[in-house]
Amino acid sequence: MFAQSLMLSLAALGLASCAQASLSHYAGVVRQVLGIDDEQRLLFGIAFGYEDPAHPANATRTNRAAIDQAALFHG
């Protein structure tokens, strides 16, 4: 929930963000470069900055499952 709240706060300030789950696969390297103790668990990172709407990567779109295939609502 912290990551979601941080990413929403960044968006409110006009910053784009992207969660980086692959960081957990390279935790040892990240610890070494940033000087983080072994006692700390690294689950993910968050990249953030100003979006470049003209960059081709920002035009990429993926197919999504319909909401009724992804969630079950009880009323």
VEXKELUM-30623 format. One record per residue (C-alpha): residue in one letter; chain; x, y, z. Coordinates in steps of 0.02 Angstrom, whole numbers, plus 50000, padded with zeros to 5 digits. Layout:
N
+------+-----+-------+-------+-------+
! type ! mol !     u !     v !     w !
+------+-----+-------+-------+-------+
!    a !   A !     X !     Y !     Z !
...
+------+-----+-------+-------+-------+
This chain:
75
+------+-----+-------+-------+-------+
! type ! mol !     u !     v !     w !
+------+-----+-------+-------+-------+
!    m !   A ! 50000 ! 50000 ! 50000 !
!    f !   A ! 50147 ! 50115 ! 50031 !
!    a !   A ! 50206 ! 50097 ! 49851 !
!    q !   A ! 50032 ! 50130 ! 49784 !
!    s !   A ! 50013 ! 50285 ! 49893 !
!    l !   A ! 50186 ! 50348 ! 49843 !
!    m !   A ! 50150 ! 50322 ! 49658 !
!    l !   A ! 49982 ! 50410 ! 49672 !
!    s !   A ! 50065 ! 50555 ! 49763 !
!    l !   A ! 50197 ! 50567 ! 49627 !
!    a !   A ! 50059 ! 50573 ! 49495 !
!    a !   A ! 49973 ! 50712 ! 49591 !
!    l !   A ! 50136 ! 50810 ! 49580 !
!    g !   A ! 50149 ! 50780 ! 49392 !
!    l !   A ! 50279 ! 50642 ! 49401 !
!    a !   A ! 50263 ! 50475 ! 49314 !
!    s !   A ! 50321 ! 50316 ! 49402 !
!    c !   A ! 50350 ! 50132 ! 49370 !
!    a !   A ! 50368 ! 49995 ! 49500 !
!    q !   A ! 50524 ! 49890 ! 49470 !
!    a !   A ! 50496 ! 49714 ! 49538 !
!    s !   A ! 50655 ! 49650 ! 49454 !
!    l !   A ! 50756 ! 49737 ! 49590 !
!    s !   A ! 50722 ! 49590 ! 49706 !
!    h !   A ! 50818 ! 49476 ! 49587 !
!    y !   A ! 50972 ! 49589 ! 49601 !
!    a !   A ! 50959 ! 49635 ! 49784 !
!    g !   A ! 51141 ! 49590 ! 49817 !
!    v !   A ! 51205 ! 49708 ! 49683 !
!    v !   A ! 51090 ! 49848 ! 49741 !
!    r !   A ! 51145 ! 49823 ! 49922 !
!    q !   A ! 51328 ! 49833 ! 49871 !
!    v !   A ! 51309 ! 49988 ! 49762 !
!    l !   A ! 51199 ! 50083 ! 49886 !
!    g !   A ! 51282 ! 50021 ! 50045 !
!    i !   A ! 51124 ! 49939 ! 50115 !
!    d !   A ! 51144 ! 49816 ! 50259 !
!    d !   A ! 51105 ! 49632 ! 50233 !
!    e !   A ! 50971 ! 49644 ! 50368 !
!    q !   A ! 50863 ! 49750 ! 50252 !
!    r !   A ! 50750 ! 49660 ! 50128 !
!    l !   A ! 50734 ! 49737 ! 49956 !
!    l !   A ! 50569 ! 49693 ! 49873 !
!    f !   A ! 50556 ! 49820 ! 49732 !
!    g !   A ! 50610 ! 49991 ! 49674 !
!    i !   A ! 50513 ! 50135 ! 49599 !
!    a !   A ! 50577 ! 50233 ! 49451 !
!    f !   A ! 50503 ! 50407 ! 49436 !
!    g !   A ! 50525 ! 50565 ! 49336 !
!    y !   A ! 50443 ! 50672 ! 49205 !
!    e !   A ! 50359 ! 50574 ! 49066 !
!    d !   A ! 50410 ! 50608 ! 48886 !
!    p !   A ! 50246 ! 50584 ! 48792 !
!    a !   A ! 50338 ! 50591 ! 48625 !
!    h !   A ! 50449 ! 50441 ! 48664 !
!    p !   A ! 50394 ! 50286 ! 48566 !
!    a !   A ! 50395 ! 50177 ! 48723 !
!    n !   A ! 50253 ! 50281 ! 48793 !
!    a !   A ! 50141 ! 50234 ! 48647 !
!    t !   A ! 50148 ! 50048 ! 48691 !
!    r !   A ! 49979 ! 49973 ! 48736 !
!    t !   A ! 49940 ! 49798 ! 48798 !
!    n !   A ! 49782 ! 49696 ! 48800 !
!    r !   A ! 49692 ! 49686 ! 48966 !
!    a !   A ! 49571 ! 49559 ! 49033 !
!    a !   A ! 49392 ! 49619 ! 49051 !
!    i !   A ! 49348 ! 49671 ! 49229 !
!    d !   A ! 49231 ! 49521 ! 49250 !
!    q !   A ! 49378 ! 49406 ! 49211 !
!    a !   A ! 49492 ! 49489 ! 49338 !
!    a !   A ! 49377 ! 49527 ! 49485 !
!    l !   A ! 49225 ! 49456 ! 49572 !
!    f !   A ! 49106 ! 49580 ! 49652 !
!    h !   A ! 48979 ! 49532 ! 49786 !
!    g !   A ! 48834 ! 49649 ! 49812 !
+------+-----+-------+-------+-------+
